[in-house]
Amino acid sequence: ILASSRVMKTLKPLSQARVSLQDEGARMLFEIGKSAESIRRLDLSENDLTVEAIRALRATKFAKRLERLELARNPVGDAVVSELTKIPMYPRWLELERTGMKDAGIKTLLNSQMVRLVEHLDLKSNEWTHEGAKVLGSGVEVERLHSFDLRRNALGPPDNLVKMAWSPLVLHVHRPRLSFDRIDFGIETTNRRLEIDPEDM
């Protein structure tokens, strides 16, 4: 963990990925840097963080200025979404791969203002089912999303994906978990494409 708050004040990217960081370590890190305002990218991926770390993040000045937040492969679960959406942040890049989120958490995230300006959203390898996918047709407000990775989720039939009104949009899916025969968006498809790994065809 960084030893000087003066160093923290000049940082723009802050990476503590893959260092076996736990909640107490994150709390100490954020305590040192809570007054820092220059940090724009925070990478905490592949650690052992839970919702307590996100509560500590909320107390920092830089949280609301983050442009890129990476929390992939932390056992945060649905509880983290509730805490994240309490922070008035609008990141452009959000990675939540393999965080144990289920339908309730993903619904909360996609219905929050937090994703309004997001450009890249990585939710792959979570526990999102066809029930959670229904939120995609319920008026999700995103203005700039162009990369949405939802591979390795059990989303079910393509009917759950047909009402999206986002442009431009790239959908990344994993065919074995989706088992599509046909995709029909039922809307103008300019700038929208479905990406399936060729070996899965």
Secondary structure in CASP SS format (residue, H / E / C, confidence):
PFRMAT SS
TARGET T0000
AUTHOR 0000-0000-0000
METHOD secondary structure of the structure
MODEL  1
I C 1.00
L C 1.00
A C 1.00
S C 1.00
S H 1.00
R H 1.00
V H 1.00
M H 1.00
K H 1.00
T H 1.00
L C 1.00
K C 1.00
P E 1.00
L E 1.00
S E 1.00
Q C 1.00
A C 1.00
R C 1.00
V C 1.00
S C 1.00
L C 1.00
Q C 1.00
D H 1.00
E H 1.00
G H 1.00
A H 1.00
R H 1.00
M H 1.00
L H 1.00
F H 1.00
E H 1.00
I H 1.00
G H 1.00
K C 1.00
S C 1.00
A C 1.00
E C 1.00
S C 1.00
I C 1.00
R C 1.00
R E 1.00
L E 1.00
D E 1.00
L C 1.00
S C 1.00
E C 1.00
N C 1.00
D C 1.00
L C 1.00
T C 1.00
V H 1.00
E H 1.00
A H 1.00
I H 1.00
R H 1.00
A H 1.00
L H 1.00
R H 1.00
A C 1.00
T C 1.00
K C 1.00
F C 1.00
A H 1.00
K H 1.00
R H 1.00
L C 1.00
E C 1.00
R E 1.00
L E 1.00
E E 1.00
L C 1.00
A C 1.00
R C 1.00
N C 1.00
P C 1.00
V C 1.00
G C 1.00
D C 1.00
A H 1.00
V H 1.00
V H 1.00
S H 1.00
E H 1.00
L H 1.00
T C 1.00
K C 1.00
I C 1.00
P C 1.00
M C 1.00
Y C 1.00
P C 1.00
R C 1.00
W E 1.00
L E 1.00
E E 1.00
L C 1.00
E C 1.00
R C 1.00
T C 1.00
G C 1.00
M C 1.00
K E 1.00
D H 1.00
A H 1.00
G H 1.00
I H 1.00
K H 1.00
T H 1.00
L H 1.00
L H 1.00
N C 1.00
S C 1.00
Q H 1.00
M H 1.00
V H 1.00
R C 1.00
L C 1.00
V C 1.00
E C 1.00
H E 1.00
L E 1.00
D E 1.00
L C 1.00
K C 1.00
S C 1.00
N C 1.00
E E 1.00
W C 1.00
T E 1.00
H H 1.00
E H 1.00
G H 1.00
A H 1.00
K H 1.00
V H 1.00
L H 1.00
G H 1.00
S C 1.00
G C 1.00
V C 1.00
E C 1.00
V C 1.00
E C 1.00
R C 1.00
L C 1.00
H C 1.00
S E 1.00
F E 1.00
D E 1.00
L C 1.00
R C 1.00
R C 1.00
N C 1.00
A E 1.00
L C 1.00
G C 1.00
P C 1.00
P H 1.00
D H 1.00
N H 1.00
L H 1.00
V C 1.00
K C 1.00
M C 1.00
A C 1.00
W C 1.00
S C 1.00
P C 1.00
L E 1.00
V E 1.00
L E 1.00
H E 1.00
V E 1.00
H C 1.00
R H 1.00
P H 1.00
R H 1.00
L H 1.00
S C 1.00
F C 1.00
D C 1.00
R C 1.00
I C 1.00
D C 1.00
F C 1.00
G C 1.00
I C 1.00
E C 1.00
T C 1.00
T C 1.00
N C 1.00
R E 1.00
R E 1.00
L E 1.00
E E 1.00
I E 1.00
D C 1.00
P H 1.00
E H 1.00
D H 1.00
M C 1.00
END
